[in-house]
Amino acid sequence: MAWRALQSNHMLGAEYDEELGILSIRFVNGALYRYAQVPATVADSLFQVPSPGTYFHDKIKGVYPESKVVDGVTKRGRRSVRRFK
């Protein structure tokens, strides 16, 4: 699991944990969100499409459960590991 840059005006990069099915996305405003139950095919496509932002809005946002990570803790109170700067 490693952070990969995205060519997007709104997203800096993303990381996918295939074992857990969790896609983490860092936005340019500094926000970090995690999306659960994301299939590997969906996560892989995010890195390959010409417009990651459009793909995100069409295929990920509102489709998969999300949680915002604030100060290293998700909304549900689980600790997060920060690796992206």
C-alpha positions in Angstrom: 0.0 0.0 0.0 1.6 3.2 -1.2 0.4 6.7 -1.9 0.2 7.6 -5.6 -0.2 11.0 -7.0 -3.3 11.9 -9.0 -3.5 14.3 -11.9 -6.5 16.3 -10.5 -7.3 19.8 -9.5 -9.0 18.6 -6.3 -7.1 15.5 -5.3 -3.4 15.2 -4.4 -3.2 11.5 -4.2 -4.7 8.2 -3.0 -3.8 4.9 -1.4 -5.7 1.6 -1.7 -5.5 -1.2 0.8 -6.7 -4.2 -1.2 -6.9 -6.5 1.8 -9.3 -4.2 3.6 -10.9 -2.6 0.5 -10.2 0.9 1.8 -9.4 3.7 -0.5 -7.9 6.8 1.1 -7.9 10.0 -0.8 -6.0 13.3 0.2 -7.6 16.4 -1.3 -5.8 19.6 -2.1 -7.5 21.4 0.8 -5.8 19.0 3.1 -8.8 16.8 3.9 -8.3 13.1 4.1 -11.2 10.7 3.5 -11.4 6.9 3.6 -13.9 5.0 1.5 -14.7 1.4 2.6 -15.8 -1.7 0.6 -14.2 -0.3 -2.6 -13.4 -3.1 -5.1 -9.8 -3.2 -6.5 -11.1 -2.6 -10.0 -12.7 0.7 -8.9 -9.5 1.8 -7.1 -7.3 0.9 -10.0 -9.4 2.8 -12.4 -9.1 5.9 -10.4 -5.4 6.0 -11.2 -5.8 5.2 -14.9 -8.6 7.4 -16.1 -7.9 10.8 -17.8 -10.1 12.7 -15.2 -9.8 11.3 -11.7 -12.1 14.0 -10.3 -14.9 13.1 -12.7 -14.4 9.4 -12.0 -14.4 10.0 -8.2 -17.7 11.9 -8.4 -19.3 9.4 -10.7 -18.1 6.1 -9.2 -16.9 6.6 -5.6 -18.4 9.6 -3.8 -21.9 8.7 -2.4 -21.5 5.1 -3.6 -19.1 3.7 -0.8 -19.2 4.4 2.9 -16.9 7.3 3.7 -15.3 8.7 6.8 -13.2 11.8 7.3 -9.9 11.6 9.1 -9.3 14.5 11.5 -6.1 14.8 13.4 -5.3 11.2 12.7 -8.6 9.9 13.9 -11.6 8.9 11.8 -15.1 10.0 12.7 -15.6 6.6 14.1 -12.7 7.1 16.5 -10.3 4.7 14.9 -6.6 5.8 14.7 -5.2 6.6 11.3 -1.7 6.2 10.0 -0.5 9.4 8.3 1.9 8.7 5.5 1.1 11.4 3.0 2.5 14.9 3.3 
